[in-house]
């Protein structure tokens, strides 16, 4: 058995040397290539169960986009303009409970931004950190918005268009993107809103 093992080991080494001789060394990276580092996440961004303050406005826009898309699709399926109360309540629950896996964080112009469907500023040459805490944070925020605003008010805003829905959820007096606020609601209020 040992001679067979020694022969196999010798053949493996020879095959590896032969493959390197035939293929050569790996090609050097072209002079014009560039390295794109992944965003460096703070402990809060990595570990907190809540959406970091700096990403709340982006998250709100993503949520409004997903709610709008789900309600629009549901209206198209039933072939009528307006959904019944039970239908839009079901769609809103499904919107908030979806996976959210297509969202993540990337660094743009030195700032971390949430990226994914419905969000404007996405660069092809950046690294996006997906998964991890982002899907859960988005789902939690979505449920919070539905609980605070109510299904009827959200559906009414949807019927007026995406701009009205974003205004209701994101830009109102207490919204994550409210103008005149330094970064949105206070951290204590933001945490309370997500609970």
N, C-alpha and C positions, 0 to 999 in steps of 0.2 A: 504494500500500500504506500509506503514512504517513497519508493522510487517513482511511482506514478504521480505522487504529489509534487515531487521535485521536478519531474519532466513537465508537468502542467505549469508550474511556476516559471520555469525557464522559458517555455513557449509564450507565456503571457508577457514576460518582460521583452522578449524579442519582438512580439507583435506590436507592443506599445512603441518601441524604438522605431520599427519599420513604419508605423503610421505617422510618427512625427517627421521622419525623413521624407515620406511621400507628400505630406500635407504642408510641412514647414511650420514655422512659428505663426501664431495668429497675426493677422495684419494689424499694423499700427493704426491708431485712430487718425482720421484725416485732420489736417491742421485747422479746418474750419468748423470742426465739431465743437459743441459747447456742453458743459455740464449744467444740469438743472437740478438744484438741490430740493429736497422735500421741505415744506414749511416746518419750522421748529415750533412745536406747540408748548405752551406754558403748562404748568401743572393743572391750572383751572381748565384749560382747553382740553387736556387729556382726561382728567379724572372727575370733574364736576358732573353731577347728573343734570345740571341746568345749562341752557344755552349761554355761552359767554356774552356779556353785554355788547361787545364790539361786533358780534355777528347776529344780533337780534333783528336788525332791520332787514338784512339779507334773508334770514330765516322766515320772517313775516311775509316777504314777497314770494318766497318759494311756497309757503302754505297757501297764500291767496291764489297763486297760479294753479296749484293742484286741486284746490276746492273748485275753482272756476272750470277746470278741465273735466273733473268728474261730474259736476252738475250739467255742463253742456252736453256731455256724452249721454247722460241719463235722459235728458230732454229729447235728444235725437232718437233714442231707442223707443220711447213711448209715442213718438210721432205727434206730440202736442207741445204747445208753447210752455205751459206751466206744469210743474209736478205737484202732486198732492202732498199734503203735509207729511204723511207717513213715508212717501217716496223720498222727499228731499232730506228728511231726518236720517233715513237709512243711507243715503249717498254721503251725507256729511260724516256719519260714523265711519263708513268705509274709507272716505278720504283721509281721515285722521289715523286710521288703523293700518293703512298701507305700509309697505316695507321701508320706503324712503331711502333705499340703498343707492340710488343714483345721485345722491348729494354728498358733498365732501368739502374739504377746505383746501384752498390753494393760496399761494402768496402772490399778490399782484401789486407792483409798484411799492414793495416793502410793507404792504398791509395784508393781513390775512382776511380772506373773503370766502363766504360760503359760495359754492358753485354747484350748478346742476340745472335741470329744466326750469325755464321761466326766469332765470337770473341772467342779467345782461352781460356783465363783465367776466368773460371766460377767455383765457388765453390758451392756445394750443401748446405752447412751449413751457408749460409749468407742470409741476407734479401736484396731483390732487390726492389728499389723504381722505379716503372714503371708509365707510363702515365705522367700527368702533362706537363711540357715543353719539354720533350725529343722527342716525335714524331715530333712536329713542328720544333724543331731545326735540327733534322736529315733531314727532308724534305727540309728545307731551304738550308742546306749545300749541299745536293744532287743537287738541282737546280743550285746552285752556281757553282759547279764543271762542270756540263753540259754546263752552259753558258760560263765559262772560257776556258774549253778545247775544246768544240765543239763536237757534236754528232759523226762526222766522226772519229775524233781522239780517242774518247772513244771506239767506236765500233772496230776500228783497233787494239787497245790494247786488247780488249776482245778476238779478234780472235787469239791473241798470247798467251792467257791464263790469269788466275787470277793474277799470279805474275806480269805480264806486266801491267795489269790494276791497281793493287795496286801501282806499281812503278810510273805510270803516275799520279794517283790522290794523293797518300799519301807521296811518298818518293822522288819525284823530288825536284828540287832546292827550290821551293816555297811550297812544300807539308807539311802537318801537322805533319808528322813523319820524316821530313828531318833530317838526321844525321848531327851533328855539330852545330845544332841550339839548343839553350836553350829553349826547350818547343815549338818550332814551330815559326810561324811568329809573328811579334810584334802585340800587341793588336789592334793598330790602323789599321794595314794592315789586320788583321784577321776580324775585323768588316767590313772593306771595302769589303773584299771578300764575305761576307755573304749578303751584300745588293743587 
